[in-house]
Amino acid sequence: MLNNQTDSSIGLFNRNYIGERDKKTLSQVITEMILKGSRDCLIVYKETGFITSLMQRTIVTVVDHLELKDVTNIDSINFFS
């Protein structure tokens, strides 16, 4: 299950910008990245970047595709559509 308790992502989930299907997909990608040994990952999905703390299964920050070049302190990136 995907946690969404960080201040940066609460509005995203509560305002239904991400549907249940998208949540399930993000959760599957997080599981895949954990199995590969990642800890902090940038997941790029539908022109949006989700900076995640994989061990906590939490989205820490959500960034627009124009801000992706400024992302730091991650150990992996996953692009999917």
BELJO-V177462 format. One record per pair of residues at least 24 apart in sequence whose ideal C-beta (glycine too) atoms are under 6 Angstrom apart, sorted by the first residue. I is the first residue (numbers start at 1). J is the second residue. Records with the same first field share a line. If there is no record, write none. Layout:
# BELJO-V177462
I->J  J
This chain:
# BELJO-V177462
2->26  27  57
3->57  58
6->58  60
8->61  62
9->59  62
12->62
29->78
30->54  57
33->78
38->75  76
39->75
40->74  75
41->74  76
42->71  74  77
43->78
44->79
45->80
